Amino acid sequence: MTAKAGEQRHAVVTGASSGIGEAIVQRLLEDGWRVTGLCRTPATHQAERLTIVPVDVTDFAALGPVVDAIGACDAFVHAAGFMRTAPLGELAAEDGAAMWRIHVDAAAYLANALLPNMAAGGRIVLVGSRTANGAVTRSQYAATKAALVGMARSWAAELAPRGITVNVVAPGATDTPLLSHPARAGTPPKLPPIGRFVKPSEVAALTAFLLGAEAGAITGQQIVMCGGASL
């Protein structure tokens, strides 16, 4: 069972060691959550209500015992991911497969494994991308993020009668280490109309709201946070 009214809520967050995932962890801790963070790279931050589990979320054999140890949770946030870019004619199949594995397959594996111990009021948030609508040289990445939307909407329809919501937070270019990763050197990010990149803390704040009680009527949605780049 998940937390009852007045009890401490428990969230499982992937990609907890850096970028958006780390910001989400910090925000949830500030909001009083107990957090289990899953990440391949050891996290440097420590907190009383934070448990970091070093694990590759694409290694399902390793994830099985981890999920068993986690037990019940009130929320699952999938923030782990990476981007590889290339134009059509130069696509690498292994890059596409790796991005699909971490963005889509890992999300499905963990949600499927955690759901049996998630009661009414549970929340699932997948971190997508504005790129899901398509972008030059990012077709493989965009395909994985678009798949998250279809998957989330399907789960939302299935779980609505149980009082569990599922949504996608889709930021545009966000000021994280991924933004300057060498793998995307050929496609540098563009500043959105607001004149700056999205802050990880802003994505974390939106995610925290979707995990809260006041977001109980929001489900099956992709909420784009792009600083006006979609205008």
Backbone hydrogen bonds in HBPLUS format (Angstrom, degrees):
<---DONOR---> <-ACCEPTOR-->    atom                        ^
c    i                          cat <-CA-CA->   ^        H-A-AA   ^      H-
h    n   atom  resd res      DA  || num        DHA   H-A  angle D-A-AA Bond
n    s   type  num  typ     dist DA aas  dist angle  dist       angle   num
A0007-GLU N   A0004-LYS O   2.92 MM   3  5.46 162.7  1.95 138.1 141.6     1
A0034-ARG N   A0009-ARG O   2.74 MM  25  6.01 165.3  1.76 163.8 169.1     2
A0074-ASP N   A0010-HIS O   2.71 MM  64  5.28 159.6  1.75 149.0 156.4     3
A0075-ALA N   A0010-HIS O   3.23 MM  65  6.56 135.9  2.43 150.1 150.2     4
A0011-ALA N   A0034-ARG O   2.86 MM  23  6.32 156.3  1.91 161.2 168.8     5
A0036-THR N   A0011-ALA O   2.86 MM  25  6.26 161.4  1.90 161.7 167.6     6
A0012-VAL N   A0075-ALA O   2.89 MM  63  6.22 157.5  1.94 144.0 149.4     7
A0077-VAL N   A0012-VAL O   2.81 MM  65  6.18 165.9  1.83 166.3 170.3     8
A0013-VAL N   A0036-THR O   2.96 MM  23  6.30 160.4  1.99 153.9 159.4     9
A0038-LEU N   A0013-VAL O   2.83 MM  25  6.12 164.2  1.85 152.0 156.6    10
A0014-THR N   A0077-VAL O   3.01 MM  63  6.48 157.9  2.06 162.1 169.0    11
A0015-GLY N   A0038-LEU O   2.88 MM  23  6.15 120.5  2.24 158.0 174.8    12
A0016-ALA N   A0038-LEU O   3.45 MM  22  5.91 165.9  2.47 127.9 131.0    13
A0022-GLU N   A0018-SER O   3.15 MM   4  4.66 162.0  2.19 110.9 113.0    14
A0023-ALA N   A0019-GLY O   3.09 MM   4  6.38 158.5  2.14 149.6 156.0    15
A0024-ILE N   A0020-ILE O   2.90 MM   4  6.15 153.0  1.97 152.4 159.6    16
A0025-VAL N   A0021-GLY O   3.00 MM   4  6.27 159.9  2.04 148.9 154.1    17
A0026-GLN N   A0022-GLU O   3.00 MM   4  6.27 164.9  2.02 152.9 156.1    18
A0027-ARG N   A0023-ALA O   2.97 MM   4  6.17 157.6  2.02 146.0 152.1    19
A0028-LEU N   A0024-ILE O   2.92 MM   4  6.11 165.2  1.95 155.5 159.2    20
A0029-LEU N   A0025-VAL O   2.98 MM   4  6.20 157.2  2.03 151.9 158.3    21
A0030-GLU N   A0026-GLN O   3.02 MM   4  6.25 155.1  2.09 144.2 151.0    22
A0031-ASP N   A0027-ARG O   2.96 MM   4  6.24 138.9  2.14 141.7 153.5    23
A0033-TRP N   A0028-LEU O   2.89 MM   5  5.30 160.5  1.93 155.4 149.0    24
A0032-GLY N   A0029-LEU O   3.08 MM   3  5.16 160.5  2.12 104.5 109.7    25
A0035-VAL N   A0049-ARG O   2.91 MM  14  6.28 158.8  1.96 159.7 166.9    26
A0051-THR N   A0035-VAL O   2.89 MM  16  6.30 159.0  1.93 158.9 165.9    27
A0037-GLY N   A0051-THR O   2.77 MM  14  6.10 154.0  1.83 150.4 159.4    28
A0053-VAL N   A0037-GLY O   2.77 MM  16  6.03 170.0  1.78 174.1 175.2    29
A0039-CYS N   A0053-VAL O   3.35 MM  14  6.60 160.2  2.39 146.2 149.2    30
A0055-VAL N   A0039-CYS O   2.99 MM  16  5.57 148.5  2.09 117.3 126.2    31
A0050-LEU N   A0047-ALA O   3.23 MM   3  5.17 166.5  2.25 108.7 109.9    32
A0059-ASP N   A0056-ASP O   2.92 MM   3  5.46 166.0  1.94 121.2 125.4    33
A0062-ALA N   A0059-ASP O   3.09 MM   3  5.50 125.6  2.40 106.1 118.7    34
A0063-LEU N   A0059-ASP O   3.01 MM   4  6.28 142.9  2.15 143.8 155.3    35
A0064-GLY N   A0060-PHE O   3.15 MM   4  6.22 145.4  2.27 145.0 149.6    36
A0066-VAL N   A0063-LEU O   3.03 MM   3  4.99 114.3  2.48  96.5 113.6    37
A0067-VAL N   A0063-LEU O   2.88 MM   4  6.14 162.6  1.92 167.7 170.0    38
A0068-ASP N   A0064-GLY O   3.10 MM   4  6.37 160.2  2.14 151.9 157.8    39
A0069-ALA N   A0065-PRO O   3.02 MM   4  6.20 149.7  2.11 141.9 149.3    40
A0070-ILE N   A0066-VAL O   3.00 MM   4  6.28 141.3  2.15 144.3 155.4    41
A0071-GLY N   A0067-VAL O   3.25 MM   4  6.52 160.4  2.29 155.9 157.6    42
A0123-ARG N   A0074-ASP O   2.97 MM  49  6.40 144.9  2.09 141.9 153.1    43
A0076-PHE N   A0123-ARG O   2.90 MM  47  6.41 146.8  2.01 148.2 158.7    44
A0125-VAL N   A0076-PHE O   2.95 MM  49  6.39 160.4  1.98 158.1 163.9    45
A0078-HIS N   A0125-VAL O   2.98 MM  47  6.52 154.5  2.05 155.3 163.5    46
A0127-VAL N   A0078-HIS O   2.98 MM  49  5.99 168.0  1.99 155.8 154.3    47
A0086-ALA N   A0137-THR O   2.84 MM  51  4.76 152.2  1.92 144.2 147.0    48
A0090-GLU N   A0087-PRO O   2.91 MM   3  5.64 154.5  1.98 143.1 146.5    49
A0095-ASP N   A0092-ALA O   3.02 MM   3  5.39 129.8  2.28 106.2 119.0    50
A0096-GLY N   A0092-ALA O   3.26 MM   4  6.68 160.6  2.30 155.2 159.8    51
A0097-ALA N   A0093-ALA O   2.93 MM   4  6.17 162.8  1.96 153.6 158.4    52
A0098-ALA N   A0094-GLU O   2.99 MM   4  6.04 153.9  2.06 138.9 145.9    53
A0099-MET N   A0095-ASP O   3.00 MM   4  6.22 160.6  2.04 152.1 156.8    54
A0100-TRP N   A0096-GLY O   2.96 MM   4  6.14 157.1  2.01 147.4 154.2    55
A0101-ARG N   A0097-ALA O   2.91 MM   4  6.05 152.4  1.99 142.7 150.7    56
A0102-ILE N   A0098-ALA O   3.15 MM   4  6.39 160.6  2.19 148.1 151.3    57
A0103-HIS N   A0099-MET O   2.90 MM   4  5.87 164.3  1.92 150.6 155.9    58
A0104-VAL N   A0100-TRP O   2.93 MM   4  5.30 148.8  2.03 130.8 140.9    59
A0105-ASP N   A0100-TRP O   3.05 MM   5  6.45 161.9  2.09 153.1 158.5    60
A0106-ALA N   A0101-ARG O   2.88 MM   5  6.09 139.9  2.04 151.0 162.6    61
A0108-ALA N   A0104-VAL O   2.95 MM   4  6.18 162.3  1.98 155.5 160.4    62
A0109-TYR N   A0105-ASP O   2.85 MM   4  6.04 160.5  1.88 150.5 156.3    63
A0110-LEU N   A0106-ALA O   3.01 MM   4  6.10 172.7  2.02 150.8 152.7    64
A0111-ALA N   A0107-ALA O   2.95 MM   4  5.99 165.8  1.97 149.8 154.6    65
A0112-ASN N   A0108-ALA O   2.97 MM   4  5.87 159.2  2.01 143.2 149.6    66
A0113-ALA N   A0109-TYR O   2.99 MM   4  6.16 148.9  2.09 142.9 151.5    67
A0114-LEU N   A0110-LEU O   2.82 MM   4  5.92 153.8  1.89 153.5 160.1    68
A0115-LEU N   A0111-ALA O   2.97 MM   4  5.77 148.9  2.07 144.8 151.2    69
A0117-ASN N   A0114-LEU O   3.11 MM   3  5.86 151.2  2.20 123.9 131.1    70
A0118-MET N   A0115-LEU O   2.85 MM   3  4.99 157.6  1.90 127.5 123.8    71
A0122-GLY N   A0119-ALA O   3.03 MM   3  5.78 134.0  2.25 144.9 149.9    72
A0121-GLY N   A0163-GLY O   2.91 MM  42  5.34 152.8  1.98 115.3 124.3    73
A0165-THR N   A0122-GLY O   3.16 MM  43  6.60 151.0  2.25 152.9 149.2    74
A0124-ILE N   A0165-THR O   2.90 MM  41  6.18 142.0  2.04 147.7 159.7    75
A0167-ASN N   A0124-ILE O   2.99 MM  43  6.48 154.4  2.06 153.0 159.9    76
A0126-LEU N   A0167-ASN O   2.94 MM  41  6.39 159.8  1.98 154.8 160.7    77
A0169-VAL N   A0126-LEU O   2.98 MM  43  6.33 151.0  2.07 149.7 159.0    78
A0128-GLY N   A0169-VAL O   2.71 MM  41  5.67 150.7  1.79 139.2 148.3    79
A0132-ALA N   A0129-SER O   3.04 MM   3  5.66 168.4  2.05 116.2 119.6    80
A0130-ARG N   A0171-PRO O   3.12 MM  41  5.69 158.0  2.17 127.0 125.7    81
A0133-ASN N   A0130-ARG O   3.27 MM   3  6.35 178.4  2.27 127.5 127.9    82
A0134-GLY N   A0131-THR O   2.71 MM   3  5.23 165.0  1.73 123.2 127.8    83
A0138-ARG N   A0135-ALA O   3.10 MM   3  5.44 161.9  2.13 131.8 132.4    84
A0142-ALA N   A0138-ARG O   2.77 MM   4  5.86 167.6  1.78 162.2 166.6    85
A0143-ALA N   A0139-SER O   2.92 MM   4  6.02 150.9  2.00 143.2 150.7    86
A0144-THR N   A0140-GLN O   3.28 MM   4  6.60 152.0  2.36 143.7 149.4    87
A0145-LYS N   A0141-TYR O   3.13 MM   4  6.46 157.8  2.18 152.7 158.9    88
A0146-ALA N   A0142-ALA O   2.81 MM   4  5.99 150.8  1.90 151.2 159.5    89
A0147-ALA N   A0143-ALA O   3.02 MM   4  6.15 147.9  2.13 138.5 146.9    90
A0148-LEU N   A0144-THR O   3.27 MM   4  6.59 139.1  2.45 135.9 145.3    91
A0149-VAL N   A0146-ALA O   3.10 MM   3  5.36 127.5  2.38 101.3 113.9    92
A0150-GLY N   A0146-ALA O   3.39 MM   4  6.86 159.7  2.44 151.8 155.3    93
A0151-MET N   A0147-ALA O   2.95 MM   4  6.12 159.0  1.99 152.3 158.8    94
A0152-ALA N   A0148-LEU O   2.78 MM   4  5.88 161.0  1.82 147.5 153.1    95
A0153-ARG N   A0149-VAL O   2.96 MM   4  6.12 163.1  1.99 151.7 156.0    96
A0154-SER N   A0150-GLY O   3.13 MM   4  6.21 150.7  2.21 137.9 145.7    97
A0155-TRP N   A0151-MET O   2.96 MM   4  6.23 163.6  1.98 152.4 156.7    98
A0156-ALA N   A0152-ALA O   2.80 MM   4  5.94 156.5  1.86 148.1 155.5    99
A0157-ALA N   A0153-ARG O   3.11 MM   4  6.27 155.3  2.17 141.4 146.4   100
A0158-GLU N   A0154-SER O   3.13 MM   4  6.41 153.1  2.20 144.3 151.9   101
A0159-LEU N   A0155-TRP O   2.82 MM   4  5.96 155.1  1.88 156.6 163.3   102
A0160-ALA N   A0156-ALA O   2.94 MM   4  5.73 135.5  2.14 145.9 152.7   103
A0162-ARG N   A0159-LEU O   2.82 MM   3  5.23 143.9  1.95 113.0 124.7   104
A0164-ILE N   A0159-LEU O   3.35 MM   5  5.40 171.0  2.36 137.8 135.2   105
A0163-GLY N   A0160-ALA O   2.97 MM   3  5.14 165.5  1.99 112.4 116.8   106
A0220-GLY N   A0166-VAL O   2.67 MM  54  5.58 162.3  1.70 160.1 165.2   107
A0168-VAL N   A0221-GLN O   2.80 MM  53  6.13 167.2  1.81 164.1 165.8   108
A0223-ILE N   A0168-VAL O   2.82 MM  55  6.21 162.6  1.85 170.3 169.0   109
A0170-ALA N   A0223-ILE O   2.83 MM  53  5.74 177.6  1.83 145.8 146.3   110
A0225-MET N   A0170-ALA O   2.96 MM  55  5.99 159.2  2.00 128.6 132.2   111
A0172-GLY N   A0225-MET O   2.76 MM  53  6.07 143.0  1.90 145.5 139.6   112
A0198-VAL N   A0173-ALA O   3.01 MM  25  6.17 156.0  2.07 161.3 154.6   113
A0176-THR N   A0174-THR O   2.75 MM   2  5.75 122.5  2.08 118.0 101.1   114
A0175-ASP N   A0198-VAL O   2.87 MM  23  6.06 163.7  1.90 174.1 171.2   115
A0179-LEU N   A0176-THR O   2.98 MM   3  5.55 147.9  2.08 115.8 124.2   116
A0180-SER N   A0177-PRO O   3.25 MM   3  5.77 143.2  2.39 110.8 118.4   117
A0181-HIS N   A0178-LEU O   3.26 MM   3  5.02 169.8  2.27 103.6 105.2   118
A0184-ARG N   A0181-HIS O   3.04 MM   3  5.87 167.2  2.06 126.4 130.2   119
A0185-ALA N   A0182-PRO O   3.10 MM   3  5.00 159.8  2.14 114.9 112.4   120
A0187-THR N   A0184-ARG O   3.05 MM   3  5.45 157.1  2.11 111.2 118.4   121
A0195-GLY N   A0192-PRO O   2.89 MM   3  5.74 165.5  1.91 130.8 134.7   122
A0194-ILE N   A0227-GLY O   3.26 MM  33  5.47 143.7  2.40 153.9 156.9   123
A0202-GLU N   A0199-LYS O   2.91 MM   3  5.25 135.4  2.11 107.2 119.6   124
A0203-VAL N   A0199-LYS O   3.30 MM   4  6.79 152.4  2.38 151.3 158.5   125
A0204-ALA N   A0200-PRO O   2.89 MM   4  6.16 155.9  1.95 149.8 157.4   126
A0205-ALA N   A0201-SER O   2.91 MM   4  6.07 147.4  2.02 137.1 145.3   127
A0206-LEU N   A0202-GLU O   3.13 MM   4  6.39 160.1  2.17 146.0 150.0   128
A0207-THR N   A0203-VAL O   2.97 MM   4  6.17 160.9  2.01 148.5 154.3   129
A0208-ALA N   A0204-ALA O   2.82 MM   4  6.02 159.0  1.87 149.1 155.0   130
A0209-PHE N   A0205-ALA O   3.04 MM   4  6.29 153.3  2.11 144.2 150.9   131
A0210-LEU N   A0206-LEU O   3.05 MM   4  6.37 161.0  2.09 150.7 155.2   132
A0211-LEU N   A0207-THR O   3.04 MM   4  6.32 133.1  2.27 143.8 156.9   133
A0211-LEU N   A0208-ALA O   3.19 MM   3  5.09 132.4  2.43  92.5 105.5   134
A0212-GLY N   A0209-PHE O   2.95 MM   3  5.12 153.0  2.02 106.4 115.3   135
A0215-ALA N   A0212-GLY O   3.26 MM   3  5.72 162.9  2.29 111.3 116.4   136
A0216-GLY N   A0213-ALA O   3.25 MM   3  5.57 150.5  2.34 118.7 117.8   137
A0218-ILE N   A0215-ALA O   3.01 MM   3  5.42 167.7  2.02 120.0 123.1   138
A0229-ALA N   A0226-CYS O   3.18 MM   3  5.43 164.4  2.21 110.1 115.0   139
A0231-LEU N   A0228-GLY O   3.09 MM   3  5.44 163.7  2.12 113.0 118.1   140
